């Protein structure tokens, strides 16, 4: 793999464009949409959000939105690869789903629901277990139904920090999450708006 010149202007990662873009598996846990006028549809599979469709049901904007749990000391796990999870609807007929991923070192709870009026899919996360662990969002954008030359806006990229008892650390809201903080979009973005932790929810919009 070629080594990037540190003095060169930032354009592409070394080895770009990489492998051809692919789509996620057709094995789905569920499909969902808003009960109101919002123009957003989504699917889940392997315990994570797969495609998000916006502004029409035939235009996917992402391939999947997963999570990596890591301790910064060499251990990491991509939760969809661990594939030990349980899933349930929060109420009959309501497009709100709760997924709990289990591992010997952690439990990661994800709650996903579309907004009834806005083009927003909200995801709440809670990480319990080993206090060394942090959770990071892993997004594969396919804006406009293609994975070619897609660079997601900053609002679609989350480095979600520890969702456990590590409170009070100051950081930009789109970079770090604590139990009582939330990630919100730095700018409006289609299909994906906010990832929150188990604490309070921050308002966010998408157009």
SVG drawing of the C-alpha trace seen along z (x, -y; Angstrom):
<svg xmlns="http://www.w3.org/2000/svg" viewBox="-50 -23 55 38">
<polyline fill="none" stroke="black" stroke-width="0.4" points="0.0,0.0 1.4,-3.4 2.4,-5.7 0.7,-9.1 2.9,-12.2 2.3,-14.2 2.8,-17.5 0.4,-16.7 -3.1,-18.3 -5.7,-16.1 -7.9,-14.5 -8.2,-10.7 -6.9,-8.0 -3.9,-6.0 -4.9,-3.3 -8.1,-5.1 -10.6,-4.3 -10.2,-0.9 -12.5,2.1 -15.7,1.6 -18.7,0.5 -21.1,3.2 -24.5,3.4 -25.4,5.1 -26.9,8.5 -30.6,9.1 -31.0,10.9 -33.1,8.4 -34.2,8.2 -37.0,5.7 -38.0,2.8 -39.5,-0.4 -40.8,-3.8 -42.3,-6.9 -46.0,-6.8 -46.2,-10.5 -45.3,-12.5 -41.5,-12.0 -39.9,-10.7 -37.6,-8.1 -37.5,-4.3 -34.9,-2.0 -33.9,1.6 -32.0,3.5 -29.9,6.6 -27.3,8.4 -28.4,6.1 -27.5,2.8 -29.1,0.2 -28.7,1.2 -30.1,-0.9 -31.7,-4.3 -33.8,-5.5 -34.5,-9.2 -36.4,-11.1 -38.0,-8.1 -38.2,-4.5 -36.1,-3.5 -33.1,-5.8 -30.8,-4.4 -28.3,-6.8 -26.2,-4.4 -25.2,-0.8 -25.1,-0.3 -24.4,-2.1 -22.6,0.2 -20.5,-0.1 -17.1,0.9 -16.3,1.5 -12.6,1.0 -10.4,0.4 -7.5,-1.4 -5.1,1.4 -5.5,3.8 -9.0,5.2 -11.8,4.3 -15.0,5.9 -17.4,5.0 -20.7,5.8 -22.4,7.1 -19.5,9.7 -20.0,10.9 -23.6,11.6 -24.8,12.3 -27.8,10.1 -31.5,10.1 -34.1,7.7 -37.6,6.6 -40.1,3.9 -40.7,1.4 -44.5,1.7 -46.8,3.5 -47.1,1.7 -44.6,-1.0 -41.4,-1.3 -39.1,-1.6 -36.7,1.3 -34.3,2.2 -31.3,4.4 -29.0,5.6 -25.6,7.0 -23.9,9.3 -20.2,10.0 -18.2,11.3 -16.7,7.8 -19.7,5.6 -23.4,5.1 -24.4,2.6 -28.0,1.5 -29.2,-0.3 -32.7,-1.9 -33.7,-3.1 -36.8,-5.0 -37.8,-7.4 -39.1,-10.9 -42.8,-11.2 -42.5,-14.7 -38.9,-15.1 -36.6,-13.1 -34.7,-11.8 -33.6,-8.4 -32.6,-8.6 -30.4,-6.0 -29.8,-5.8 -26.8,-3.8 -25.8,-2.5 -22.5,-0.7 -22.2,1.3 -19.4,3.5 -15.6,3.0 -15.0,-0.7 -12.0,-0.7 -14.2,-0.2 -15.5,-2.9 -18.0,-2.7 -17.4,-4.1 -19.9,-4.5 -18.9,-3.0 -20.8,-4.4 -20.7,-3.3 -22.3,-6.1 -23.9,-5.4 -25.3,-8.8 -27.8,-8.9 -27.8,-5.1 -24.1,-4.9 -20.9,-4.1 -18.7,-5.9 -17.0,-9.2 -19.2,-9.6 -17.8,-11.8 -20.4,-12.1 -20.9,-15.5 -19.5,-15.9 -22.9,-15.3 -22.9,-11.7 -19.5,-10.8 -19.6,-10.0 -16.7,-9.0 -19.0,-8.0 -17.3,-7.8 -18.0,-5.7 -21.7,-5.5 -21.0,-4.3 -20.2,-6.2 -17.5,-8.4 -19.3,-11.7 -18.4,-15.4 -15.6,-15.3 -15.7,-18.3 -15.6,-17.8 -17.5,-18.9 -21.0,-17.3 -20.4,-15.5 -17.2,-13.9 -17.8,-12.6 -20.7,-10.9 -21.0,-10.4 -24.0,-8.9 -25.5,-12.3 -24.6,-13.9 -25.8,-13.5 -24.4,-13.7 -26.2,-16.1 -25.5,-17.0 -23.1,-19.9 -25.1,-20.6 -28.3,-19.2 -27.9,-16.0 -30.3,-13.6 -31.4,-10.4 -29.2,-10.5 -29.6,-13.1 -28.6,-12.1 -27.0,-9.5 -27.8,-9.9 -26.8,-8.1 -29.0,-6.9 -29.1,-10.4 -31.0,-13.4 -31.7,-13.8 -30.4,-16.7 -32.6,-18.3 -31.4,-17.8 -32.8,-18.4 -32.4,-16.9 -33.7,-18.1"/>
</svg>
